[in-house]
Amino acid sequence: MTARHTAKLTANFEHNLAEIEAFLLEADIPQAFDVLLNELTDTVIPNLERFPGIGRLFFERPTRSIEAGNGIARLAKQLDVIAADGELREYVTANYLLLYAQIEGTIYLLSIRHQRQLSFKGGSSPAA
């Protein structure tokens, strides 16, 4: 049986949640935020704690611009400084993209975006 991991929200992830709430309020669908919170607590976080490798590896995605390549290189360096054996992964739901780091027995939720929002803004280290 696989050991259960612990999920932690970073300050950046919490900031992203506030941005999503504002985005959904502006779109006049405030109930969608409650659906998101339920999905996170009932499905996403338990899945990640039980199966931390469920998300696709972030660094294996193709880069389509120099800017994206530079950003990915910066993220890779930051992750190496924090934990050389850490992994950066994406978890995709019907409406959201989550970026998380798997470091030892902990899952750090780094960023979340509604798929209608812009791509992930800057990374956040797990210490954030």
C-alpha positions as CSV (number, residue, x, y, z in Angstrom):
1,M,0.0,0.0,0.0
2,T,1.3,3.5,-0.9
3,A,2.0,5.9,1.9
4,R,-0.3,8.9,2.1
5,H,1.2,12.3,1.3
6,T,0.2,15.6,2.9
7,A,-1.0,18.5,0.7
8,K,-0.2,22.1,1.6
9,L,-1.5,25.3,0.0
10,T,1.1,28.0,-0.8
11,A,0.3,31.7,-0.4
12,N,0.4,31.9,-4.2
13,F,-2.3,29.2,-4.5
14,E,-4.5,31.0,-2.0
15,H,-4.0,34.2,-3.9
16,N,-5.0,32.4,-7.1
17,L,-8.2,31.2,-5.4
18,A,-9.1,34.8,-4.6
19,E,-8.5,35.8,-8.2
20,I,-10.7,32.9,-9.4
21,E,-13.4,34.0,-7.0
22,A,-13.3,37.5,-8.4
23,F,-13.2,36.1,-12.0
24,L,-16.3,34.0,-11.3
25,L,-18.1,36.9,-9.6
26,E,-17.4,39.1,-12.6
27,A,-18.7,36.3,-14.9
28,D,-21.9,36.3,-12.7
29,I,-21.4,32.7,-11.6
30,P,-20.5,32.9,-8.0
31,Q,-21.8,29.4,-7.2
32,A,-19.0,28.0,-9.4
33,F,-16.5,29.0,-6.7
34,D,-18.3,26.8,-4.1
35,V,-18.2,24.0,-6.7
36,L,-14.4,24.6,-7.0
37,L,-13.9,24.5,-3.3
38,N,-15.9,21.3,-3.0
39,E,-14.0,19.7,-5.9
40,L,-10.6,20.6,-4.2
41,T,-11.6,19.3,-0.8
42,D,-13.6,16.2,-1.9
43,T,-11.6,15.1,-5.0
44,V,-8.4,16.9,-6.0
45,I,-6.6,17.0,-2.7
46,P,-7.5,13.5,-1.7
47,N,-6.4,12.2,-5.1
48,L,-3.0,14.0,-4.8
49,E,-2.5,12.8,-1.3
50,R,-3.1,9.3,-2.3
51,F,-1.6,9.3,-5.8
52,P,0.9,12.2,-6.0
53,G,2.2,11.1,-9.4
54,I,-1.2,11.4,-11.0
55,G,-0.4,14.8,-12.7
56,R,1.6,15.0,-15.8
57,L,5.2,16.1,-15.5
58,F,5.4,19.9,-16.1
59,F,8.9,19.9,-17.5
60,E,7.9,17.4,-20.2
61,R,5.4,19.7,-21.8
62,P,6.6,21.3,-25.1
63,T,7.6,25.0,-25.0
64,R,6.2,27.1,-27.7
65,S,8.1,30.3,-27.1
66,I,11.5,31.6,-25.9
67,E,9.7,33.3,-23.0
68,A,8.0,30.1,-21.9
69,G,11.3,28.2,-22.2
70,N,13.0,30.9,-20.0
71,G,10.2,30.7,-17.4
72,I,10.4,26.9,-17.3
73,A,14.2,27.0,-16.9
74,R,13.8,29.4,-14.0
75,L,11.2,27.1,-12.4
76,A,13.6,24.1,-12.8
77,K,16.4,26.0,-11.1
78,Q,14.1,27.0,-8.2
79,L,13.0,23.5,-7.8
80,D,16.5,22.2,-7.8
81,V,17.5,24.6,-5.1
82,I,14.6,23.5,-2.9
83,A,14.8,19.8,-3.6
84,A,16.9,18.1,-6.3
85,D,14.5,15.1,-6.3
86,G,11.3,17.2,-6.3
87,E,8.9,17.0,-9.2
88,L,6.7,19.7,-10.7
89,R,3.4,18.4,-12.1
90,E,0.1,19.6,-13.5
91,Y,-3.3,18.3,-12.5
92,V,-6.0,19.0,-15.0
93,T,-9.7,19.1,-14.1
94,A,-12.7,19.9,-16.4
95,N,-12.3,23.7,-15.7
96,Y,-9.0,24.2,-13.8
97,L,-5.2,23.7,-14.2
98,L,-3.3,23.1,-11.0
99,L,0.5,23.3,-10.7
100,Y,2.0,21.4,-7.8
101,A,5.3,20.3,-6.5
102,Q,5.9,16.8,-5.1
103,I,8.8,17.0,-2.6
104,E,9.4,13.9,-0.4
105,G,6.1,13.2,1.4
106,T,4.5,16.6,0.8
107,I,2.4,18.0,-2.1
108,Y,2.7,21.8,-2.4
109,L,-0.2,23.3,-4.3
110,L,1.5,26.2,-6.2
111,S,-0.9,27.6,-8.6
112,I,-4.4,27.2,-9.9
113,R,-6.1,28.8,-12.9
114,H,-9.5,28.6,-14.5
115,Q,-8.9,27.4,-18.0
116,R,-10.5,30.6,-19.3
117,Q,-7.9,32.7,-17.5
118,L,-4.4,33.4,-18.7
119,S,-1.7,30.7,-18.2
120,F,0.1,30.3,-14.8
121,K,1.8,33.5,-13.6
122,G,5.3,33.1,-12.3
123,G,5.9,30.1,-10.1
124,S,5.9,30.1,-6.4
125,S,8.3,28.2,-4.4
126,P,6.9,25.7,-1.9
127,A,8.1,28.0,0.9
128,A,5.7,30.7,-0.2
